[in-house]
Amino acid sequence: MADHPSIDDLADAAEGLLDPGRSRWVAEHLPGCATCQESAAALAAVSRTLAAAPAPTMPSAVAARLADAVAAESAHRSAISVPAARTVRPRPRHSLGHFADRTPHPPWWRRLVPVLGVAVTAAAVGLGGYVLSAAAGLNEPPVVGVALSTGDLAGGARALQASRDLDPHRFSDAWFCGRATTDGRITGLVRARVDGAPALLVYTREDGTSSVTVVTGCTTRLPSPTASAVLGR
């Protein structure tokens, strides 16, 4: 691990998204590091400011489409039965996404103080637009012309991951499908053909281990994981 947690680590720790080992390291590091305490406090201040900022007026057409998307997701979740032995984790709060890596002294947020008001407003509008675009089906993962086999799922998934910059496509239908059928933090989503059939590849990370799971049935609202492989630590 690095000497200090990154801004991503601090933001994810506040949202409960870090794996247990790294979360414990951040918790043990913070009490003795004034610099990281300042960064964590700055992140919390931005979150509070965003929460207090008035939401922009939503066009009626967009509001109707968002209501339809929420109703469809509610019906989708009601149709999914979760095995009794599986722990259902609380859904994390919506975060601001990933911050850039922390730069040397002085802390990055001090340079943003003069324009904090403008940045907060832009972030609020940008986040709202991102969520709305996802709900409207505009943030779905791409379909790639790659054929994979469950016989060498790990090798094929690694090659696909190395060939492109995968995105988790948060709040999309595919993201909700992946969350309903896999454990761990989703780090990437992509659609491809596996054993000749269309499928969703869900890349996850948990306890420091990266994995990939093949999920089918997302479009029918009856998703199920059909194969998985460990990609490494």
Secondary structure, 3 states (H helix, E strand, C coil): CCCCCCHHHHHHHHHCCCCHHHHHHHHHHHHHCHHHHHHHHHHHHHHHHHHHCCCCCCCHHHHHHHHHHHHHHHHHHHHCCCCCCCCCCCCCCCCCCCCCCCCCCCCHHHHHHHHHHHHHHHHHHHHHHHHHHHHCCCCCCCEEEEEECHHHHHHHHHHHHHHCCCECCCCCHHHHHHHHHCCCEEEEEEEEEECCEEEEEEEEEECCEEEEEEEECHHHCCCEEEEEEEEEC
